[in-house]
Amino acid sequence: MTPELHRPWFSHYEPSVPRTVTVFDQPLYSLLDEAAARYPKRPALIFQNTRLSYKALHEAAERFAGALRRAGIRPGQRVAVMLPNLPQTMIAFWGVVKCGAVAVMVNPLYMERELLQNLNDAGAECLVLLDMLWPRVAPLRDRLPVKTYVVTGIADALSFPLNLIYRFTKGRQKAVPIPYDDKVIAWKDFSRGAQPLSEPIADPQNTPALLQYTGGTTGIPKGVALTHSNLGTNCRQILSIIQETAETEHRFVGLLPFFHVYGLTTGLTIPAALAATVLPLPRYVPQDVLHLIGKHRPTVFPG
């Protein structure tokens, strides 16, 4: 039996697309390492008036990894990230992977029942969340396994003077105060003074990097363990089809949620593999998307 008959989808492949790819057998963060080494000055992300180069993203991720270790997070432990598409989401994801921990990407729209089920099932030891979500999480603290909360806000993603303008505007609005202490830590303080960390991954094919929750079509979402090799091989599969390389300076529209696996792959890992620029969008506002396209002329729009 010919391969085309045994695997009928091959007949739909372009002639240049390979029928197989080599399994990725490295730490997933090697994608970021290589991008930072080869293209340190290339923008890794652009958000409003903030630009972060690959060198800067790499350094921020390793500091975040070191801060996680300082907070007691060990390889294999779960760190939940409950954020929309922001620069902090990218730093936190790569930081978790650099720490050797397992990322649990949480939908920021989850309500009490979903948060309790998700975070308890995952056994999340740390939760990175947006400040405006604190009122939803605070009443659940005694029913969650989380020991450390890292709280960030939109202003943390902005550069001067937008960060000050945003904080001033927000400060005039009523908000639930966040009780910062040694367990509830502000984003800007969490990584301060931390030693950079990049935990070696001895067995990428069997070491989880991501615990992705999916309900399929029905039922309570279940955690699917995806290894460093799973995620890296998926990058290779997609790159073998689109046949793009880092030689071209691509810009990706980061609109699909990073907390979904397709958005994570097309918005975080594949751009790193291509040393491409991500243009994260926290929510879908048609006018904002059109403005971003007009201003930055993205070359890839995952949809």
Phi and psi in degrees as a GROMACS rama.xvg file:
@    title "Ramachandran Plot"
@    xaxis  label "Phi"
@    yaxis  label "Psi"
@TYPE xy
-73.5609  155.134  THR-2
-55.2266  -37.0228  PRO-3
-64.4104  -36.1869  GLU-4
-75.6852  -36.7156  LEU-5
-73.3237  -35.0579  HIS-6
-127.811  85.3976  ARG-7
-61.7164  -20.2766  PRO-8
-66.3631  -21.409  TRP-9
-57.9708  -30.0522  PHE-10
-67.3509  -15.1749  SER-11
-96.1689  -4.9122  HIS-12
-75.2044  144.662  TYR-13
-63.1904  149.062  GLU-14
-55.8021  -29.5181  PRO-15
-82.5408  -8.84856  SER-16
-82.8382  124.555  VAL-17
-67.3335  151.782  PRO-18
-81.7621  -19.7832  ARG-19
-137.922  160.92  THR-20
-130.409  156.947  VAL-21
-77.0574  134.9  THR-22
-62.9285  133.396  VAL-23
-72.499  120.928  PHE-24
-127.307  48.9119  ASP-25
-135.839  165.971  GLN-26
-59.3551  140.821  PRO-27
-56.8359  -35.4581  LEU-28
-67.549  -8.32853  TYR-29
-63.1351  -23.6613  SER-30
-62.1739  -45.0461  LEU-31
-69.3597  -41.3274  LEU-32
-56.8198  -47.0712  ASP-33
-67.7927  -40.0889  GLU-34
-62.4107  -41.8357  ALA-35
-68.7896  -33.8333  ALA-36
-74.0444  -41.2847  ALA-37
-85.5014  -34.1835  ARG-38
-133.452  61.2113  TYR-39
-61.4815  -30.5103  PRO-40
-92.3506  -9.06743  LYS-41
-69.046  137.718  ARG-42
-64.1737  127.825  PRO-43
-85.1743  -31.3577  ALA-44
-155.147  150.938  LEU-45
-132.176  122.836  ILE-46
-136.482  116.333  PHE-47
51.186  -118.434  GLN-48
-100.836  20.4077  ASN-49
-108.69  129.973  THR-50
-123.492  132.31  ARG-51
-124.619  121.013  LEU-52
-74.4845  167.494  SER-53
-63.5561  -35.4519  TYR-54
-62.143  -44.3532  LYS-55
-68.9795  -40.1273  ALA-56
-63.7617  -42.6211  LEU-57
-60.8584  -45.1996  HIS-58
-65.7551  -41.5917  GLU-59
-65.1445  -39.1254  ALA-60
-65.0349  -42.1353  ALA-61
-70.6081  -33.6885  GLU-62
-67.0485  -40.0197  ARG-63
-64.347  -39.9021  PHE-64
-60.8584  -43.4048  ALA-65
-64.1356  -36.1331  GLY-66
-67.7732  -38.006  ALA-67
-61.7381  -43.6705  LEU-68
-63.8046  -40.894  ARG-69
-62.0351  -31.3151  ARG-70
-82.6046  0.561168  ALA-71
101.541  4.30405  GLY-72
-78.6331  124.184  ILE-73
-108.542  162.772  ARG-74
-53.4508  135.987  PRO-75
91.3505  -17.4543  GLY-76
-76.4801  158.749  GLN-77
-96.5303  135.427  ARG-78
-124.322  118.755  VAL-79
-89.6818  139.899  ALA-80
-123.438  109.691  VAL-81
-114.132  76.3232  MET-82
-138.918  151.162  LEU-83
-75.1794  -176.529  PRO-84
-72.4819  103.138  ASN-85
-138.831  164.137  LEU-86
-54.4924  -37.9097  PRO-87
-62.2448  -32.5166  GLN-88
-63.9121  -42.0346  THR-89
-67.8358  -43.8793  MET-90
-62.7308  -45.1948  ILE-91
-64.0809  -44.626  ALA-92
-59.8323  -51.8351  PHE-93
-65.5536  -32.2332  TRP-94
-65.853  -41.6393  GLY-95
-61.6668  -45.6214  VAL-96
-65.324  -40.1009  VAL-97
-63.3702  -30.2557  LYS-98
-76.1216  -11.9582  CYS-99
83.6305  5.88226  GLY-100
-85.1159  -178.64  ALA-101
-114.726  122.006  VAL-102
-77.86  137.848  ALA-103
-122.46  102.865  VAL-104
-84.8508  117.869  MET-105
-108.413  134.158  VAL-106
-65.0707  120.514  ASN-107
-64.1865  -13.6523  PRO-108
-87.0562  -4.01228  LEU-109
-58.5932  140.49  TYR-110
-100.064  -175.872  MET-111
-52.0578  -53.7012  GLU-112
-59.9439  -42.7412  ARG-113
-68.3117  -38.9004  GLU-114
-65.1758  -44.1728  LEU-115
-60.871  -45.9484  LEU-116
-65.0232  -47.0181  GLN-117
-65.6302  -52.8161  ASN-118
-72.3214  -33.3289  LEU-119
-73.3189  -40.1976  ASN-120
-62.9201  -40.2765  ASP-121
-74.0424  -25.6916  ALA-122
69.8033  39.2834  GLY-123
-63.9229  125.799  ALA-124
-90.0341  -21.8725  GLU-125
-139.657  144.32  CYS-126
-131.214  123.232  LEU-127
-99.979  121.607  VAL-128
-143.129  162.853  LEU-129
-79.2059  142.459  LEU-130
-57.6631  -36.4947  ASP-131
-70.7695  -9.69044  MET-132
-93.1376  -7.5191  LEU-133
-55.2533  -43.7341  TRP-134
-58.765  -25.3396  PRO-135
-81.0126  -31.2191  ARG-136
-89.0069  -38.2578  VAL-137
-51.7117  -44.7029  ALA-138
-67.1159  -12.4015  PRO-139
-97.7986  -2.79727  LEU-140
-55.3414  -38.9209  ARG-141
-76.0404  -4.29001  ASP-142
-114.618  10.528  ARG-143
-115.665  153.14  LEU-144
-82.3974  -1.43588  PRO-145
-67.7058  130.475  VAL-146
-103.125  -28.0292  LYS-147
-131.312  131.319  THR-148
-113.49  129.028  TYR-149
-112.736  116.442  VAL-150
-109.543  127.579  VAL-151
-126.808  170.454  THR-152
-142.478  171.686  GLY-153
-58.6295  -36.7246  ILE-154
-60.4485  -30.3143  ALA-155
-65.8076  -18.2683  ASP-156
-91.9443  -6.39721  ALA-157
-105.522  155.6  LEU-158
-104.336  169.22  SER-159
-62.8061  136.703  PHE-160
-97.4868  -0.632413  PRO-161
-59.9942  -33.7629  LEU-162
-62.7658  -40.7287  ASN-163
-70.7908  -39.9953  LEU-164
-62.3355  -43.9029  ILE-165
-63.728  -44.3941  TYR-166
-64.3938  -37.8473  ARG-167
-64.9013  -44.7389  PHE-168
-64.8135  -44.128  THR-169
-67.7197  -33.7282  LYS-170
-63.4591  -19.7733  GLY-171
-85.5224  -7.08098  ARG-172
-98.2305  146.756  GLN-173
-71.3113  133.745  LYS-174
-146.534  152.834  ALA-175
-71.6984  123.669  VAL-176
-65.2367  143.187  PRO-177
-99.5662  124.241  ILE-178
-81.9164  78.0798  PRO-179
-65.1366  133.816  TYR-180
-156.64  -155.502  ASP-181
-76.936  -7.06509  ASP-182
-109.383  -24.0619  LYS-183
-117.575  107.661  VAL-184
-121.229  135.799  ILE-185
-70.7551  143.419  ALA-186
-50.6148  -47.06  TRP-187
-66.4891  -22.2857  LYS-188
-93.3283  -23.4198  ASP-189
-62.1456  -45.645  PHE-190
-90.3577  -6.0934  SER-191
-61.1598  123.736  ARG-192
78.6391  1.32043  GLY-193
-74.6912  145.037  ALA-194
-81.6766  134.855  GLN-195
-57.6076  142.449  PRO-196
-137.863  138.163  LEU-197
-140.927  94.4148  SER-198
-69.7042  125.473  GLU-199
-62.164  141.303  PRO-200
-113.447  105.005  ILE-201
-72.3505  -32.1867  ALA-202
-133.655  77.9333  ASP-203
-58.3799  -28.1084  PRO-204
-73.8573  -17.5634  GLN-205
-125.41  9.03036  ASN-206
-104.727  115.099  THR-207
-65.2742  140.677  PRO-208
-112.897  -24.5784  ALA-209
-143.596  134.737  LEU-210
-109.789  99.9096  LEU-211
-98.3008  121.234  GLN-212
-89.6327  132.641  TYR-213
-144.448  136.576  THR-214
-93.0205  -2.95871  GLY-215
62.4678  -122.514  GLY-216
-105.113  -24.8586  THR-217
-143.758  166.835  THR-218
84.8943  178.649  GLY-219
-71.885  135.483  ILE-220
-56.3819  139.104  PRO-221
-116.719  143.221  LYS-222
-79.1732  124.967  GLY-223
-106.781  119.327  VAL-224
-80.8374  119.651  ALA-225
-112.523  125.965  LEU-226
-83.7921  169.745  THR-227
-54.7596  -41.2111  HIS-228
-68.9798  -40.4646  SER-229
-55.3692  -52.7738  ASN-230
-68.6304  -39.8889  LEU-231
-68.2979  -38.572  GLY-232
-67.3305  -37.2914  THR-233
-61.2348  -37.755  ASN-234
-59.179  -46.7236  CYS-235
-62.2681  -39.0514  ARG-236
-59.8746  -48.2302  GLN-237
-68.8556  -41.0936  ILE-238
-65.8455  -30.2242  LEU-239
-70.0278  -22.1042  SER-240
-88.333  -47.5121  ILE-241
-80.2279  -20.2773  ILE-242
53.4987  50.4474  GLN-243
-110.102  154.972  GLU-244
-131.205  171.258  THR-245
-71.6009  -8.22604  ALA-246
-63.1829  -31.8589  GLU-247
-90.746  132.916  THR-248
-84.2155  92.151  GLU-249
-86.602  153.735  HIS-250
-127.849  121.525  ARG-251
-101.822  133.516  PHE-252
-75.4008  115.267  VAL-253
-93.5166  65.0217  GLY-254
-96.6442  -40.9217  LEU-255
-62.6702  137.384  LEU-256
-59.1736  131.292  PRO-257
-66.7975  -17.2952  PHE-258
-82.5825  -3.75703  PHE-259
-100.497  147.925  HIS-260
-65.9675  -33.4009  VAL-261
-69.8279  -40.9634  TYR-262
-65.6798  -35.8044  GLY-263
-65.5866  -44.4758  LEU-264
-66.7954  -48.8068  THR-265
-82.6659  -14.8762  THR-266
-107.415  -14.5678  GLY-267
-126.982  -56.5337  LEU-268
-78.7141  -44.7203  THR-269
-65.8847  -43.7978  ILE-270
-56.7854  -38.3874  PRO-271
-64.5242  -40.5377  ALA-272
-62.9347  -27.6776  ALA-273
-100.906  4.31717  LEU-274
48.7585  42.9384  ALA-275
-93.1335  164.016  ALA-276
-92.3444  130.041  THR-277
-99.1239  136.495  VAL-278
-113.517  83.2555  LEU-279
-70.1472  140.631  PRO-280
-124.862  118.504  LEU-281
-65.8729  -28.6678  PRO-282
-153.424  162.371  ARG-283
-88.1003  106.835  TYR-284
-123.245  111.872  VAL-285
-48.3845  -42.9365  PRO-286
-64.1424  -36.9637  GLN-287
-66.6063  -39.7168  ASP-288
-64.7056  -44.1662  VAL-289
-63.8023  -39.9828  LEU-290
-63.665  -43.5748  HIS-291
-61.9296  -42.8113  LEU-292
-63.5086  -43.0417  ILE-293
-65.7579  -35.1107  GLY-294
-81.9582  -43.4152  LYS-295
-106.336  -9.4579  HIS-296
49.3018  60.9174  ARG-297
-62.2428  152.633  PRO-298
-102.742  -17.0404  THR-299
-135.372  130.259  VAL-300
-126.804  90.2744  PHE-301
-64.4059  135.176  PRO-302
